[in-house]
């Protein structure tokens, strides 16, 4: 899966919950993304990619 196809699929797995926890807040529910192991892995890989060449081995 390329980045061009993965990003819309990742965004599609994130639900908008309006007015939660209070009016005027748009809550982003990532539970559907967490339930799809392959898509979640792809999201993590895309976030980590810019840092792979810098030698980062851990994020605390």
mmCIF file of the C-alpha atoms, coordinates in Angstrom:
data_MODEL
# 
_entry.id   MODEL 
# 
loop_
_atom_site.group_PDB 
_atom_site.id 
_atom_site.type_symbol 
_atom_site.label_atom_id 
_atom_site.label_alt_id 
_atom_site.label_comp_id 
_atom_site.label_asym_id 
_atom_site.label_entity_id 
_atom_site.label_seq_id 
_atom_site.pdbx_PDB_ins_code 
_atom_site.Cartn_x 
_atom_site.Cartn_y 
_atom_site.Cartn_z 
_atom_site.occupancy 
_atom_site.B_iso_or_equiv 
_atom_site.pdbx_formal_charge 
_atom_site.auth_seq_id 
_atom_site.auth_comp_id 
_atom_site.auth_asym_id 
_atom_site.auth_atom_id 
_atom_site.pdbx_PDB_model_num 
ATOM 1  C CA . UNK A 1 1  ? 0.000   0.000  0.000  1.00 0.00 ? 1  UNK A CA 1 
ATOM 2  C CA . UNK A 1 2  ? 1.475   3.335  -1.023 1.00 0.00 ? 2  UNK A CA 1 
ATOM 3  C CA . UNK A 1 3  ? 1.355   6.471  1.083  1.00 0.00 ? 3  UNK A CA 1 
ATOM 4  C CA . UNK A 1 4  ? -1.106  7.986  -1.381 1.00 0.00 ? 4  UNK A CA 1 
ATOM 5  C CA . UNK A 1 5  ? -3.582  5.166  -0.761 1.00 0.00 ? 5  UNK A CA 1 
ATOM 6  C CA . UNK A 1 6  ? -2.788  4.597  2.928  1.00 0.00 ? 6  UNK A CA 1 
ATOM 7  C CA . UNK A 1 7  ? -3.405  8.143  4.156  1.00 0.00 ? 7  UNK A CA 1 
ATOM 8  C CA . UNK A 1 8  ? -7.036  8.379  2.970  1.00 0.00 ? 8  UNK A CA 1 
ATOM 9  C CA . UNK A 1 9  ? -7.690  4.887  4.357  1.00 0.00 ? 9  UNK A CA 1 
ATOM 10 C CA . UNK A 1 10 ? -6.190  5.897  7.719  1.00 0.00 ? 10 UNK A CA 1 
ATOM 11 C CA . UNK A 1 11 ? -8.272  9.082  7.826  1.00 0.00 ? 11 UNK A CA 1 
ATOM 12 C CA . UNK A 1 12 ? -11.325 7.008  6.910  1.00 0.00 ? 12 UNK A CA 1 
ATOM 13 C CA . UNK A 1 13 ? -10.751 4.826  9.973  1.00 0.00 ? 13 UNK A CA 1 
ATOM 14 C CA . UNK A 1 14 ? -10.904 7.827  12.319 1.00 0.00 ? 14 UNK A CA 1 
ATOM 15 C CA . UNK A 1 15 ? -14.423 8.760  13.400 1.00 0.00 ? 15 UNK A CA 1 
ATOM 16 C CA . UNK A 1 16 ? -15.575 12.288 14.179 1.00 0.00 ? 16 UNK A CA 1 
ATOM 17 C CA . UNK A 1 17 ? -17.708 12.554 17.316 1.00 0.00 ? 17 UNK A CA 1 
ATOM 18 C CA . UNK A 1 18 ? -19.186 16.076 17.425 1.00 0.00 ? 18 UNK A CA 1 
ATOM 19 C CA . UNK A 1 19 ? -19.816 17.856 20.705 1.00 0.00 ? 19 UNK A CA 1 
ATOM 20 C CA . UNK A 1 20 ? -17.868 15.373 22.824 1.00 0.00 ? 20 UNK A CA 1 
ATOM 21 C CA . UNK A 1 21 ? -17.039 15.722 25.637 1.00 0.00 ? 21 UNK A CA 1 
ATOM 22 C CA . UNK A 1 22 ? -18.802 19.085 25.496 1.00 0.00 ? 22 UNK A CA 1 
ATOM 23 C CA . UNK A 1 23 ? -20.460 21.289 22.873 1.00 0.00 ? 23 UNK A CA 1 
ATOM 24 C CA . UNK A 1 24 ? -18.062 22.778 20.355 1.00 0.00 ? 24 UNK A CA 1 
ATOM 25 C CA . UNK A 1 25 ? -15.469 19.989 20.609 1.00 0.00 ? 25 UNK A CA 1 
ATOM 26 C CA . UNK A 1 26 ? -14.924 17.588 17.692 1.00 0.00 ? 26 UNK A CA 1 
ATOM 27 C CA . UNK A 1 27 ? -13.505 14.391 19.205 1.00 0.00 ? 27 UNK A CA 1 
ATOM 28 C CA . UNK A 1 28 ? -11.427 12.164 16.925 1.00 0.00 ? 28 UNK A CA 1 
ATOM 29 C CA . UNK A 1 29 ? -12.067 8.505  17.800 1.00 0.00 ? 29 UNK A CA 1 
ATOM 30 C CA . UNK A 1 30 ? -9.139  6.315  16.723 1.00 0.00 ? 30 UNK A CA 1 
ATOM 31 C CA . UNK A 1 31 ? -10.679 3.082  18.048 1.00 0.00 ? 31 UNK A CA 1 
ATOM 32 C CA . UNK A 1 32 ? -11.527 1.784  14.538 1.00 0.00 ? 32 UNK A CA 1 
ATOM 33 C CA . UNK A 1 33 ? -7.904  2.387  13.503 1.00 0.00 ? 33 UNK A CA 1 
ATOM 34 C CA . UNK A 1 34 ? -6.623  0.501  16.550 1.00 0.00 ? 34 UNK A CA 1 
ATOM 35 C CA . UNK A 1 35 ? -8.889  -2.441 15.729 1.00 0.00 ? 35 UNK A CA 1 
ATOM 36 C CA . UNK A 1 36 ? -7.335  -2.849 12.256 1.00 0.00 ? 36 UNK A CA 1 
ATOM 37 C CA . UNK A 1 37 ? -3.840  -4.148 13.039 1.00 0.00 ? 37 UNK A CA 1 
ATOM 38 C CA . UNK A 1 38 ? -2.500  -3.865 9.482  1.00 0.00 ? 38 UNK A CA 1 
ATOM 39 C CA . UNK A 1 39 ? -3.761  -0.321 9.003  1.00 0.00 ? 39 UNK A CA 1 
ATOM 40 C CA . UNK A 1 40 ? -2.521  0.734  12.454 1.00 0.00 ? 40 UNK A CA 1 
ATOM 41 C CA . UNK A 1 41 ? 0.929   -0.682 11.606 1.00 0.00 ? 41 UNK A CA 1 
ATOM 42 C CA . UNK A 1 42 ? 0.902   1.288  8.342  1.00 0.00 ? 42 UNK A CA 1 
ATOM 43 C CA . UNK A 1 43 ? 0.021   4.481  10.237 1.00 0.00 ? 43 UNK A CA 1 
ATOM 44 C CA . UNK A 1 44 ? 2.917   3.915  12.651 1.00 0.00 ? 44 UNK A CA 1 
ATOM 45 C CA . UNK A 1 45 ? 5.303   3.195  9.773  1.00 0.00 ? 45 UNK A CA 1 
ATOM 46 C CA . UNK A 1 46 ? 4.282   6.423  8.019  1.00 0.00 ? 46 UNK A CA 1 
ATOM 47 C CA . UNK A 1 47 ? 4.801   8.470  11.195 1.00 0.00 ? 47 UNK A CA 1 
ATOM 48 C CA . UNK A 1 48 ? 8.209   6.886  11.854 1.00 0.00 ? 48 UNK A CA 1 
ATOM 49 C CA . UNK A 1 49 ? 9.535   7.082  8.274  1.00 0.00 ? 49 UNK A CA 1 
ATOM 50 C CA . UNK A 1 50 ? 10.904  10.661 8.459  1.00 0.00 ? 50 UNK A CA 1 
ATOM 51 C CA . UNK A 1 51 ? 13.014  9.722  11.491 1.00 0.00 ? 51 UNK A CA 1 
ATOM 52 C CA . UNK A 1 52 ? 14.483  6.394  10.348 1.00 0.00 ? 52 UNK A CA 1 
ATOM 53 C CA . UNK A 1 53 ? 17.592  7.951  8.783  1.00 0.00 ? 53 UNK A CA 1 
ATOM 54 C CA . UNK A 1 54 ? 18.313  10.110 11.849 1.00 0.00 ? 54 UNK A CA 1 
ATOM 55 C CA . UNK A 1 55 ? 19.311  7.175  14.022 1.00 0.00 ? 55 UNK A CA 1 
ATOM 56 C CA . UNK A 1 56 ? 16.423  7.454  16.475 1.00 0.00 ? 56 UNK A CA 1 
ATOM 57 C CA . UNK A 1 57 ? 15.922  4.072  18.121 1.00 0.00 ? 57 UNK A CA 1 
ATOM 58 C CA . UNK A 1 58 ? 13.404  4.880  20.859 1.00 0.00 ? 58 UNK A CA 1 
ATOM 59 C CA . UNK A 1 59 ? 10.761  7.439  21.702 1.00 0.00 ? 59 UNK A CA 1 
ATOM 60 C CA . UNK A 1 60 ? 9.992   7.800  25.395 1.00 0.00 ? 60 UNK A CA 1 
# 
